Amino acid sequence: MLIKVLKGKLHNATVTATKIHYSGSLGVCSKLMQAAGIVPYEAVMIADIDNGARLETYAIPAEQEGGIEVLGAAAKLIEKGHRVIIMSYALMTPEEAKSWKPKTVVLGENNKIEKII
């Protein structure tokens, strides 16, 4: 049996742009993706701290450094300036999960990395 476990997350990211007329996804600064262990086209869950909305999409590298861009239909739920948590998950056995430690990347102003836990 496999269980779904948190792999990595970007905590307290600020949405820098939204584009409703886009084929859908979440643009994330490649440096932030790397810090949290998120790879291009990986499924991610987004939780909006400001309004409680939660949704699943996939991450692609954003062009802007520090960029967090909500693209496509998700832009109807999450607005520019909102603070979000972006989470990725992995499937593993319960035995593997016992020793697993996810990466939590805490972000500050302008989506700068404050610390990695």
C-alpha positions in Angstrom: 0.0 0.0 0.0 1.1 3.5 -0.7 0.1 6.7 1.1 0.1 10.3 -0.1 2.6 12.4 2.0 3.6 16.0 1.8 6.8 16.3 -0.2 7.5 20.0 -0.2 5.7 23.3 0.2 6.1 27.0 -0.4 4.5 28.7 2.6 3.2 32.3 2.6 3.8 33.0 -1.1 2.3 36.1 -2.6 0.5 35.9 -5.9 2.3 38.3 -8.3 0.0 37.9 -11.3 -3.2 36.2 -12.6 -4.1 35.4 -16.2 -7.6 34.1 -16.7 -7.2 33.5 -20.5 -4.5 30.9 -20.2 -4.7 27.1 -20.7 -4.3 26.6 -17.0 -1.6 25.9 -14.4 0.5 27.7 -11.8 3.6 29.7 -12.7 6.2 29.5 -10.0 9.7 31.0 -10.0 12.1 28.2 -10.9 14.4 29.0 -7.9 11.4 28.6 -5.6 10.3 25.4 -7.3 13.8 24.0 -6.9 14.0 25.0 -3.2 10.7 23.1 -2.5 11.6 20.1 -4.6 8.8 20.8 -7.2 9.5 19.8 -10.8 7.9 21.3 -13.9 4.4 19.9 -14.6 4.2 18.3 -11.2 0.7 18.3 -9.6 0.4 20.8 -6.8 -2.3 21.8 -4.3 -2.8 25.6 -3.7 -4.4 26.9 -0.5 -5.4 30.6 -0.5 -4.7 32.0 3.0 -6.8 35.0 2.3 -10.1 33.4 1.2 -9.7 29.7 2.0 -10.0 28.5 -1.6 -8.2 25.2 -2.3 -7.4 23.8 -5.8 -5.2 21.4 -7.6 -3.3 22.2 -10.8 0.3 21.7 -12.0 3.4 23.9 -11.7 5.4 25.4 -14.5 8.4 27.7 -14.3 7.4 31.4 -14.1 9.4 33.9 -16.2 9.6 36.5 -13.4 12.0 35.9 -10.5 9.9 35.5 -7.4 6.9 35.1 -9.6 3.8 33.2 -8.5 1.2 33.4 -11.4 -2.2 31.9 -11.1 -3.2 30.9 -14.7 -6.5 29.9 -16.3 -9.7 29.1 -14.4 -7.9 29.2 -11.0 -7.6 33.0 -11.4 -11.3 33.1 -10.6 -10.6 31.8 -7.1 -7.2 33.3 -6.3 -6.4 37.0 -6.9 -3.1 39.0 -7.3 -1.8 39.9 -3.9 -3.3 36.9 -2.1 -1.1 34.9 0.1 -1.0 31.1 -0.7 0.5 27.8 0.3 1.7 25.7 -2.6 2.1 22.0 -1.7 3.4 19.0 -3.6 2.9 15.4 -2.5 4.6 12.0 -3.0 3.4 8.4 -2.8 5.4 6.2 -0.5 5.0 3.2 1.7 4.1 3.7 5.4 7.6 2.5 6.2 9.2 5.1 4.0 6.9 7.8 5.4 8.2 7.2 9.0 11.6 8.7 8.2 10.5 11.2 5.5 10.9 14.9 6.2 9.2 17.3 3.7 10.8 20.6 2.7 9.0 23.7 3.9 10.2 26.9 2.3 8.9 29.9 4.2 8.7 33.1 2.1 8.7 36.7 3.1 8.3 40.0 1.2 8.6 39.7 -2.6 8.6 35.9 -2.2 12.2 35.9 -0.9 13.2 32.7 1.0 13.3 33.5 4.7 14.1 29.9 5.8 13.9 26.3 4.8 12.6 23.8 7.4 
